[in-house]
Amino acid sequence: MMSFASMIGESLAQAEAMEKSHPGSAAATTAATNPWMLRDPKFKPKAKHVIFLFMNGGLSQVDSFDYKPKLAQYDGKPMPGGDLGHERKTGSLMKSPFEFKQYGHNGLYVSELFPNVGACADDICVVKSVYTEIPNHEPALIMMNTGANIIGRPSMGSWLTYGLGTENKNLPGFVVLCPRVPTTVGPPLWSAGFLPAVNQATYVTDDTSQKDFDPYKLIPDIHNSNYDLTHQRKELDLVKKLDALNEQETYGASTTDADPQFESTIASMETAYRMQTEAPEVFDVRKESEATIKMYGEGSTARGCLTAARLVEKGVRMVQVYYAAGDPWDAHQDIQAHRKNAKDSDQPFAALIKDLKGRGLLDETIIVCGSEFGRTPVVELGGAGTHAGRDHNPHGFTMWLAGGGIKGGMTYGETDDFGWKVVDKPVHVHDIHATILYLMGIDHTKLTFRSSGRDFRLTDVAGNVVHDIIA
């Protein structure tokens, strides 16, 4: 099995070889010549990086950021309009057990689950009108990550690295962090699909059982214990000479006919060599100040958020931080389960905003936070045990964004009086993707890739930029 360094080195080497052999390819073209870049001479990309905080399982919007006082007024009564047609058996309306408080200059309502994020209200935009057509986890997760409801399509991070490349060839352009493989879907959520393999994310298992946070244990095989860097440098120089001789013998003096695989082999080893020093450095959160580590708090989400800040600081294009394995926010039995999840997430989410601001990176980094869908305003009755949970709700849920050209201190869109369905300014997942690409300087309708006889894009044949949330 190839090591972490070898796999990433080989992928980046393929991109470098593509640049040499195909000057007009996506990997080679610059921002000035990319056919998918926005052409308005007054427009300048507002962001360079994306950090996607993913609460896999389904955060309840009516218990977090979408305050619905009528839920308390009609608690225990049937939902007006009759049965909503959920996946599981449901009953009457159920009020939120969490208190809400207003934050920021515009009085943003946030529940007691997220007081630290609430304190950052003036930096975030809460979109209350997100929706999809998909009520179950797997296709909804795939939709949120790839813009499709079937596996096999490239993820958003893959499209971003395909369109923009990476700013640091010693590190992967797209990184996914989670204690264990998240959800029942796993790798298809960060796959490159039919795009070049270089655009696939690198998944790093953020194992919090490692109390010392040693990056050499976090990233397997990143360190060669048999040979030091000087010895490896000599080996690489020898391999490079041998490959050059092989290439000259095969292709003669011509460079236009050369097989890029030769260059890929050399560059792969070079990148793996360089990663031995840079990757452990960036993943070693122990190098942060005690105050910074304390600001983020403890746990895998805290460590993931801090690592994400360090990665974008080093030029990584996109980082995705999943909460945990499985669907931990999937509160079917008891919505009180959100307390632990939010306690793990609230402090590091807010710390990420503050930390990026302190590093001078918030203006160029889009933070996106959300789930694959929301939850119902009515109680779920199916199954055994406590009946104080909520079923899946794709018809109207909440995501929040910050930084990277996003207007802070505002809400956008509305659900009905009970938080069941969007009634004002609907925002489809395709619209979220289109807006992120726009902020990165990309026209989502033009960033395409031909596969199986047709052109594909992240937003399929839909998507509108939500200009009202852009500063």
C-alpha positions in Angstrom: 0.0 0.0 0.0 1.3 3.4 -0.9 2.1 5.8 1.9 0.3 9.2 2.4 3.3 11.0 1.0 3.6 8.8 -2.0 0.0 9.1 -2.9 -0.1 12.8 -2.7 3.2 13.2 -4.3 2.1 11.1 -7.2 -1.1 13.0 -7.6 0.6 16.4 -7.6 3.3 15.0 -9.9 0.5 14.1 -12.4 -0.7 17.7 -12.3 2.9 19.0 -12.9 3.3 16.6 -15.8 -0.1 17.7 -17.2 1.1 21.3 -17.1 4.2 20.4 -19.2 2.5 18.1 -21.7 -0.9 19.9 -22.0 -0.3 23.7 -21.6 -4.0 24.4 -22.2 -5.3 22.1 -19.5 -7.1 23.1 -16.3 -4.0 22.4 -14.3 -1.9 24.6 -16.6 -4.0 27.7 -17.3 -3.8 30.7 -15.1 -6.6 32.7 -13.6 -6.2 35.2 -16.4 -6.8 32.7 -19.1 -9.2 30.2 -17.5 -12.3 30.1 -19.6 -14.5 29.6 -16.5 -13.2 32.7 -14.6 -15.6 35.6 -14.3 -14.9 38.3 -17.0 -16.2 41.4 -15.4 -13.1 43.7 -15.3 -14.3 45.2 -12.0 -14.6 41.8 -10.4 -11.8 40.4 -8.2 -12.2 37.0 -6.5 -13.1 37.6 -2.9 -11.8 34.3 -1.6 -9.0 31.9 -2.1 -9.9 29.1 0.3 -13.0 27.2 1.6 -13.4 25.5 5.0 -16.6 23.4 5.2 -17.7 22.5 8.7 -20.1 19.5 8.3 -22.5 18.5 11.1 -23.3 15.1 9.5 -26.6 13.6 10.5 -28.8 16.7 10.3 -28.8 19.7 12.6 -32.2 20.8 13.7 -32.8 24.3 12.4 -35.6 25.1 14.9 -33.3 24.2 17.8 -30.3 26.2 16.6 -30.6 29.3 14.3 -34.3 29.4 13.1 -36.2 30.7 16.1 -39.9 29.8 15.9 -41.9 31.1 18.9 -45.1 29.6 17.5 -43.7 26.2 18.2 -44.0 26.9 21.9 -47.5 28.4 21.4 -48.8 25.4 19.5 -46.7 22.7 21.4 -48.5 19.4 21.5 -51.0 20.4 18.8 -51.3 19.0 15.3 -49.4 20.7 12.5 -51.9 22.9 10.5 -52.6 21.4 7.2 -52.4 17.8 8.3 -49.8 15.1 7.8 -46.6 16.4 6.3 -45.6 13.1 4.8 -42.4 12.3 6.6 -40.1 9.3 6.3 -41.2 8.0 9.7 -44.2 8.2 11.9 -44.6 11.6 13.5 -47.0 13.3 15.8 -47.8 16.8 17.0 -45.7 20.0 17.0 -42.9 20.0 19.6 -41.4 23.2 21.0 -37.7 23.6 21.2 -36.3 22.7 24.7 -33.6 25.2 24.2 -33.7 28.9 25.0 -33.0 31.5 22.3 -31.1 34.7 22.7 -30.4 37.7 20.4 -26.9 38.5 19.4 -25.1 41.2 17.4 -26.2 44.5 16.1 -29.1 43.0 14.2 -30.4 40.8 17.0 -29.7 37.4 15.4 -31.6 34.7 17.3 -29.4 31.8 18.3 -30.2 29.0 20.7 -28.3 28.2 23.9 -26.6 25.4 22.0 -24.4 27.9 20.1 -23.6 30.8 22.4 -20.0 31.2 21.1 -21.2 31.2 17.5 -23.9 33.7 18.5 -21.2 36.0 19.9 -19.8 36.1 16.3 -23.2 37.1 14.9 -21.8 40.2 13.2 -19.4 38.0 11.2 -21.8 35.4 9.9 -24.7 35.2 7.5 -27.4 32.8 8.5 -29.3 31.3 5.4 -32.6 30.0 6.8 -34.1 28.9 3.4 -31.8 26.1 2.2 -33.6 23.1 0.7 -33.2 19.9 -1.3 -35.5 17.3 -2.7 -33.8 14.4 -0.8 -35.0 13.2 2.6 -32.5 10.5 3.4 -28.9 10.7 4.5 -26.8 9.1 1.7 -28.1 10.9 -1.4 -28.5 14.1 0.6 -24.9 14.0 1.7 -23.8 13.3 -1.8 -25.9 16.2 -3.1 -24.4 18.6 -0.5 -20.9 17.5 -1.4 -21.1 16.8 -5.1 -24.2 18.5 -6.5 -25.7 15.2 -7.4 -27.7 12.5 -5.6 -25.8 9.6 -6.9 -22.2 8.6 -6.3 -19.5 9.1 -8.9 -19.5 12.8 -9.4 -16.7 15.1 -8.3 -16.9 16.8 -5.0 -16.9 20.6 -4.6 -13.3 20.5 -3.3 -12.3 18.6 -6.4 -14.0 21.1 -8.7 -12.2 23.9 -6.9 -8.8 22.3 -7.2 -9.5 21.4 -10.8 -10.4 25.0 -11.6 -7.9 26.9 -9.4 -5.1 24.4 -8.6 -3.2 24.7 -5.4 -1.0 27.3 -3.8 1.3 24.9 -2.2 2.6 21.9 -4.2 4.1 20.4 -1.0 0.6 19.8 0.3 -2.6 18.4 -1.1 -5.0 21.0 -2.4 -8.1 19.4 -0.7 -8.0 17.8 2.7 -10.8 16.0 4.7 -10.5 15.7 8.5 -12.6 13.3 10.7 -11.8 11.0 13.6 -13.1 8.0 11.5 -14.7 7.7 8.1 -17.8 9.8 8.4 -21.3 8.7 7.5 -22.2 5.5 5.6 -21.1 7.1 2.3 -17.4 7.8 3.0 -14.9 8.4 0.2 -17.5 9.2 -2.5 -18.2 12.5 -0.6 -14.7 13.8 -1.4 -14.0 11.8 -4.6 -12.6 13.4 -7.8 -15.1 11.4 -9.8 -14.2 11.7 -13.5 -11.8 14.6 -12.9 -8.0 13.9 -12.7 -7.0 12.0 -9.7 -4.9 14.9 -8.4 -8.2 16.7 -7.5 -9.3 14.0 -5.1 -9.2 14.9 -1.4 -6.7 13.5 1.0 -8.5 12.0 4.0 -6.8 12.3 7.3 -8.0 10.3 10.3 -8.0 12.8 13.2 -7.7 10.2 16.0 -8.2 11.9 19.3 -7.0 8.9 21.2 -3.5 10.1 20.4 -3.1 12.4 23.4 0.3 13.7 22.3 -1.0 14.8 18.9 2.1 13.5 17.2 1.8 14.2 13.5 4.0 11.3 12.6 1.4 9.0 14.1 -1.5 11.0 12.6 -0.1 10.7 9.0 1.1 7.1 8.4 4.4 6.5 6.6 5.2 10.3 6.3 8.6 9.7 7.9 11.3 7.3 6.6 13.0 5.9 9.7 15.6 4.0 7.7 17.2 6.8 5.8 17.7 10.5 6.7 16.9 13.3 4.3 20.5 13.6 3.0 20.5 9.9 2.0 17.1 10.2 0.4 18.3 13.3 -1.5 21.1 11.2 -3.0 18.7 8.4 -4.0 16.4 10.9 -5.6 19.2 12.5 -7.6 20.3 9.1 -8.9 16.7 8.1 -9.9 16.3 11.5 -11.6 19.5 10.9 -13.7 18.4 7.3 -14.6 14.9 8.5 -15.6 16.5 11.3 -17.7 18.7 8.8 -19.5 15.7 6.5 -20.1 13.7 9.4 -21.5 16.6 10.5 -23.8 17.1 7.0 -25.1 13.4 6.6 -25.8 12.5 10.0 -27.2 15.9 11.4 -28.2 16.3 15.2 -28.0 12.6 15.8 -28.5 10.7 17.1 -25.5 7.3 17.5 -27.1 6.9 13.7 -27.6 8.1 12.7 -24.2 5.9 10.5 -22.0 4.7 12.6 -19.0 4.9 9.5 -16.9 8.7 9.9 -16.7 8.2 13.4 -15.4 5.5 12.2 -13.0 7.8 9.6 -11.5 10.5 12.1 -10.8 8.1 14.8 -9.5 6.3 12.2 -7.3 9.4 11.4 -5.4 10.4 15.0 -5.2 7.0 15.9 -3.7 7.0 13.0 -1.2 10.5 14.1 -0.2 9.4 17.7 0.4 6.2 16.6 2.3 8.4 14.9 4.9 9.2 18.3 6.3 6.1 20.4 5.5 3.2 18.0 6.3 4.3 17.2 9.8 4.9 20.8 10.5 1.4 22.0 9.4 -0.4 19.1 11.2 1.5 19.6 14.4 -1.0 21.8 16.3 1.3 21.6 19.4 3.2 24.5 17.7 0.3 26.8 18.4 0.3 29.0 21.5 -1.4 27.8 24.6 -3.9 30.6 24.3 -4.8 29.5 20.7 -5.2 25.9 21.7 -7.3 26.9 24.7 -9.5 29.1 22.5 -10.4 26.1 20.3 -11.0 23.8 23.3 -10.8 20.0 23.3 -12.0 17.2 21.0 -11.7 16.2 17.4 -13.8 19.1 16.1 -11.6 21.6 17.9 -8.5 20.0 16.6 -10.0 19.7 13.1 -10.9 23.4 13.1 -7.5 24.5 14.3 -5.8 22.2 11.7 -8.0 23.7 9.0 -6.8 27.2 9.9 -3.2 26.0 9.7 -3.8 24.3 6.3 -5.4 27.3 4.6 -2.6 29.4 6.0 -0.2 27.2 4.0 -2.2 27.5 0.8 -4.5 24.5 0.9 -7.5 25.3 -1.3 -10.3 23.5 0.7 -10.6 21.8 4.0 -13.6 19.9 5.2 -14.1 19.0 8.9 -16.7 16.4 9.7 -18.0 16.0 13.2 -17.6 12.3 13.6 -18.3 8.8 12.2 -21.8 7.8 11.2 -24.7 10.3 11.5 -24.2 11.8 15.0 -26.6 14.7 14.5 -29.4 12.4 13.6 -31.6 13.0 16.6 -34.6 10.8 15.9 -35.1 9.7 19.5 -34.3 12.8 21.6 -33.3 16.2 20.4 -31.4 16.6 23.6 -28.6 14.7 21.9 -27.8 17.9 20.2 -26.4 19.2 23.5 -23.3 17.1 23.4 -22.7 17.6 19.7 -23.1 21.4 20.0 -20.9 21.5 23.1 -18.2 19.8 21.0 -18.7 22.2 18.0 -19.8 25.6 19.2 -16.5 26.7 20.8 -14.2 25.6 17.9 -16.5 27.0 15.2 -16.4 30.4 16.9 -12.6 30.0 17.5 -12.1 29.4 13.8 -13.7 32.7 12.9 -11.7 34.6 15.5 -8.5 32.8 14.6 -8.7 33.3 10.9 -9.5 37.0 11.6 -6.4 37.2 13.7 -4.2 35.5 11.1 -5.6 38.0 8.4 -7.2 35.1 6.6 -10.9 35.5 7.2 -11.4 37.9 4.3 -10.0 35.4 1.9 -11.5 32.2 3.4 -15.1 31.2 3.1 -16.4 29.3 6.1 -19.5 27.2 5.3 -21.3 25.3 8.1 -24.3 23.0 7.8 -25.8 19.5 7.4 -27.2 17.5 4.7 -30.8 18.6 5.8 -32.6 19.8 8.8 -35.3 18.3 11.1 -39.0 18.4 11.5 -41.0 20.7 13.8 -43.1 17.7 14.8 -42.1 15.0 17.2 -41.1 11.6 15.8 -43.1 8.6 17.2 -41.5 5.6 15.4 -39.3 3.1 17.2 -38.8 2.4 20.8 -37.5 4.6 23.6 -37.9 8.3 24.2 -40.2 10.2 21.8 -38.6 13.6 21.9 -36.7 13.6 18.6 -37.3 14.9 15.1 -37.4 13.3 11.7 -35.5 14.4 8.6 -36.5 17.7 6.9 -35.1 18.6 3.5 -37.8 21.2 2.8 -36.3 24.1 4.8 -33.1 24.1 6.9 -30.3 26.4 7.9 -26.7 26.9 6.9 -24.4 29.8 7.9 -21.4 31.3 6.1 -18.7 33.7 7.1 -15.6 35.4 5.6 -14.5 35.4 2.0 -16.8 38.1 0.8 -19.9 37.1 2.8 -22.0 39.8 4.4 -21.9 39.4 8.2 -24.6 40.2 10.7 -27.5 39.2 8.5 -30.1 36.5 7.9 -31.4 35.5 4.5 -34.7 33.7 3.6 -37.4 32.3 5.8 -39.3 29.1 6.6 -42.9 29.1 7.6 -44.1 29.8 11.2 -43.1 26.3 12.3 -39.8 25.8 10.4 -41.1 23.1 8.1 -40.8 24.6 4.6 -39.2 27.5 2.8 -41.6 30.4 2.2 -39.3 33.2 1.2 -36.1 33.4 -0.9 -35.5 29.7 -1.4 -31.8 28.6 -1.7 -31.1 25.2 -3.2 -27.9 23.4 -2.6 -26.9 24.2 -6.2 -27.3 27.9 -5.3 -24.9 27.5 -2.3 -22.4 25.8 -4.6 -22.8 28.5 -7.3 -22.3 31.3 -4.7 -19.1 29.7 -3.3 -17.6 29.3 -6.8 -18.5 32.9 -7.6 -16.7 34.1 -4.5 -13.7 32.1 -5.7 -13.8 33.9 -9.0 -15.5 31.1 -11.0 -18.5 31.2 -13.3 -20.3 28.0 -12.2 -21.9 27.6 -15.7 -18.6 27.5 -17.4 -16.5 25.2 -15.1 -17.2 22.0 -16.9 -15.6 18.7 -17.7 -16.6 16.4 -20.6 -17.2 12.8 -19.6 -19.3 10.0 -21.2 -20.2 12.3 -24.1 -21.6 15.3 -22.1 -20.3 18.3 -20.2 -20.7 18.0 -16.4 -20.5 20.8 -13.8 -20.9 21.0 -10.0 -24.2 22.7 -10.3 -25.6 20.3 -12.9 -28.0 22.4 -15.0 -29.2 24.6 -12.2 -27.8 27.0 -9.6 -28.0 30.8 -9.1 -25.6 33.0 -7.3 -27.1 34.5 -4.1 -25.8 38.0 -4.6 -27.8 39.4 -1.7 -25.4 37.7 0.8 -22.3 38.9 -0.9 -20.5 42.0 0.5 
